[in-house]
Amino acid sequence: MKFFSDNAAAVHPRVWEAMHKADVADSAYDGDALSARLDDAFSDLFGTECVGLWVATGTAANCLALAAMVPPHGGAVCHREAHIEMDEGGGPGFFTHGAKLMLADGEGAKLTPASISAVIDPIRNDGHQVQPHAISITQATEYGRVYSPAEVARIGSLAQTRELGLHMDGARFANAVAHLDCHPADVTARAGVDVLSFGCVKNGGMSAEALVFFDMELADVVRYRRKRAGHLQSKGRYLAAQVLAMVESDLWLDNARAANAAAQEIAGSAGERLLHPVEANEIFLILSDDEKDALRAAGFGFHDWTVPAGASGAARIVTAWDSDPDHVAALARAITAL
């Protein structure tokens, strides 16, 4: 009964079916008919003209987006616990050829205009200090917290005022939209986001993510950078097929809703153990070492987590689109029984 990561979830049958249908001769790289449909598919989804480009990994999506906005001598503001800082092996610096990540604070790994300003306001506008060129926010955050449309819009307004690009790491974007029950443009295009890393792998995909550009000039830059970075796959139609299977129907939202519902069921059993409100498909809770051992002995798999001050232990539990309802219910009962 595994609750380690949604990265390990199964590939959705409709994604497999789409890849099988793509298994016919077509143009190579991104010249195929499926890749050509991405712009229209995402434009329909977000209700505004945009460009969609596939890539193989979330790291590549995030880092290519930053590289299009931030020069080697510049910087991008992100939360100090953001994935681009903690879990991408120096990828942002590699892709941007040396740009700096400028780390800000915020409860639940969320940035605010105030926390961003606290980082960039003291910077002198001269050649001796790294100048900010972009802001990167994560939706949902590393602690499963979700930015509301108003919160994104306030950051978007700050970005526009300060002439900064705004990138959204949306590895769990679908889970956030499912929680908010809003139009996807409300937390992206209409709120000032320039480019979105649209997650698919965590949500039932196999090997494809997408970059969605609301700023067309950035898309033009990334078309060249994607090739240079080794992410212009020769049989790109298989990546496009995965993305289209998600976005040309409600599959992306259906899968996220299933994962979120499973997380809510488990969260309902945790009570005061919860470290953060559960707004997507991640649950962080206080568990002693003995309690973790008891759950693992009962067959449940999950990751240990950084122990907060005053607690004897903590864990992260992640649900997915295919979480077995019986396993979810069993884990909820087991946590209640501790």
N, C-alpha and C positions, 0 to 999 in steps of 0.2 A: 504494500500500500504506500505508494511513493508520492511525496509532496515536496520534492527537492526543488524543481524548477519547471516552469512552462516551456523552457527550451527543449526539454526532453519529451514533451508530449508527442503523441502520434500525429502523422500527417492526415489531414481530413480527407475522406474518400473523394470529395468533389475536387480537391486539389490534385489528387492522383489522376482522376478522370480527365481533368483539363490538361495535365502533362501528357497523358497518353494520346489525347486528340492532337496535341502539338507535335507528335512523333511522325511528322511527314516532312519531306524536303521543302525548304523555304530559303529565303535569303539569310545570309549569315549576320552575326553580330546583332545590331539593333535595326536591321533593315527589313525584318520580317513583318508580316501582317499583324501579329499579336502585339509586338512592341509598338507598332503604329497606333494601336487602339488605346494606349495608356493615357495619352493627353486627354482624349475625349472622356474616358472612363473617370478620371479624377476630376475633370471639369464638371461633369455631371454630379459627381458625389459632393463636391464642395460648392456647387452653384456659382462658380466663377471660373474664368479662364486660367488654366494652370498647365504646367508641364510635369509629366511623370517619367522618371527614369528608374530602371531597376538596377540594383546592385546585389551582391551576394551576401553581405553581412551588415549588421547594424553598426559595427565599428566603421566600416567603409562609408556607410551613409552619413553618419555623424561627422566624420573627419573630412569627407569631400565637401560637405556643406560648409564647415568652418573654413576650409581652405579657399573656398570661393569668396568668403567675406573678409578674411583676416590675412594681411600680408605677413611675411616672416618676421618683421620687426614690430608687429602689433600684438594685441591681446584680446581674449574673449572672456567675459565674465561668466562664471558658472558657480553653482553651489559646491562647497568643498567636498561634499559626498556624492557629487554627480558621477554618473557612469563614465563620462569622458575623462574625469580626473582619477577615479579609483580603479577602473576595470577595463581600460583599453590599452594597457601596456605602452603608454607613450605615443599611441597612434596620432592624437591631435598634433603633437609636435613634429612627428614624422611627415604627416600629410601637408602641414602648413610650412614645413621647412624651418621650424624654430619658433613659431608664435607661442606666446605665453598664455596659460590659463590663469585667470585672475580670480581668486577664490573668495566667495562671499558666504555669509551665514544665513540661516533661516530655519524656523521650526518645521519639522517634517520634511526636511530637504527642499523646501520651497523658497524661492527668491521673492523679494518684494522690491518695489522701487526704492525704499529706504535702505535695504541691505545692499542693493546694487550701487546706489549713490555713495554709500559709505566706503566702497572700494574705489570708485572712479573719481569722486570729487577731490580727494587730496592730490591727484596726479597733476603735476605741472605740465603745461603744454609746451614742452621743449624736447629736444633730441636726446636728453639724458635719461628720460623715463619712457617706459613702454606705454603706448597710447591704446586705449580700448577701441576696438572696431566692431565688436559684436557681443550679444548676450545669448547664452544658451540655457534653456529651461527644459526640464524633463516632465513629461506628461504620460502616465502617472510617475511620481517621483520614486526615488530609491526606497522610500518607506511606504509606498503605496498610497500616497496622498495625491489629491487631484486639484489642479488649478481650475477655478470657476472661470466662465467667460469674462467676468468683470476683472478678476485678478490678472488674466492674461492681457486684457486690454490696457490695464494700468501700466504694465511692463512694456507693452507695445507703444504706448504714448511716450514713455520715457525714452525708449529706443529711437523713436522718430525725432523727438526733441533734441537728443544728443547725437543724432545722425549715426546710429549704430544699427547693424543688422540684427535680426532676431531669428534665432534657430530654435526649433522645438525637437527634442529627442522624444519621438513617439513610439518607442519600442512597445509600450503598452497603451498606445493612443486609443485603441478600440475599447479597452477596459475603462478608460477615463470617460469617453463619450457615452458608453453604456451607463455608467454611473450618473453622469450629468443629465442624460436623456435630452440632449440638445442637438441642434444641427452642427455637424462637424466644422462648418465654417465659423461658428460662433466662438470657437476657441483657437482659430487659426487665421484665415484670411481676413475676417472681419475684425479681428483683434490685433492686427499688425504683425503677424508672423510672416516672415519672408520665405522660409523653407522649412518643411516638415520631414523628419525621418519617420516614415510610415511603417510600423512594424507588422510583419506577416509571420515570421518563423515561430514566435511565441504563441501565435493565435491560430495554429493549424497549418501553416506553410511548411515547406521542406527546406528550401535553400535560396529564398528570395526575399529581399526587402525592397522598399521603394523610397525614392526622394521625390517629394512633391514641392514644386516651386511655384510660389505666388509672385515672385519677382523673376520675370523672364530673362533678364540679363544674367542672373546667377546661373540659370539653367544652361545658357550658352557657354559659360565658363566651365561648368562641370562636365559637359559633353567631352571636352578635351582632357580634363583632369582624370576622368573615369578611365580613359584608355591608358593614360600615362601611369596610373596607379595599378594597372593590371586587372581592372574590374569590368572591362568590356568583353564579356564572354562570347565566344564564337557562336554558340548555340543559345543565344539570348532568348529565343522564343520560349524555352522551358521556364525561364524566370518570369517572363511576361505572362505566361499561362497561369502561373501560381497567383500572381498579383491580381489578374483579371478575375480568376475564380473567386477571390475574396470580395473585390469591390464592385463587380457588375451585378451583384445580388446583395442580400443582407447577411451573407455568411460571416463577414468580418464582425458584424454586431451580434449576430446570433451566438457565435463562438465566445465572444467576450461576455455576453450576458450569462452564459452557462458557467463560465469560470468565476464570474463575480458572485453568482448565486451560491456556488459551492463555498466560496470564501465567507460569505455572510452566514451560512449555516454553521461553519466551524467557529467563526467569531462569536456567534450567539452563545457558545458554550464556554467562552474564555473569561467573561466577566471582567473583573479588575486586573486580570493578567495582561490585558492588551496594552501594548506600549504606544500604539498609534491607532487612530480611527481607521477602520477598514473601509476603503473607498474604491478599491480595485480588486485584485486577486492575490494580494499578499497579506499575510497575517504575521505580525511580530508580537510575541508574547513572552512573559516571564515564566521560566521553568527552571527548577533546580536541577542539578546534575542527576539526582536520584529520579526525579520525575521524567527527565529525558530518557534515562535508561529504561524506565518502566514502559514508556511509549514505544521505544525501539524494540524492547523484548516482545511487545504485543504485535510487532510487524509493521510499524509506521516509520517511514523514512523522511527525514527533514534535515535542514542545516542548523548547526549552532549559529548564534549571532553574538555580536558584541554585547557584553554585559553592561547594562546601564548602572550608574552609581546607585548603591544601596540594594542591588538585586544579586541573587546568588547565581543566576544563569538566565539565558534568553535563547530563543529559537526563532527561525523564520520558516513559515509554512506557505507554500505556493500552490494554488489550484490552477487547473488548466481547462480548456474546452472539453476535454475528454475525461475529466476526473470522474471515477466510478461513484455513482450516488451511494452505493453500499459502503464504499471505503470512506466517503465523506461523513456519512452518518456514524460510522464506527469510530472515526477519529473524534467527532464531536462528543460522543458518549464517553470515550476514554478520557478526554480532557475534563469533562464534567465530573468524572469519577475520581480524579486525582485528589 
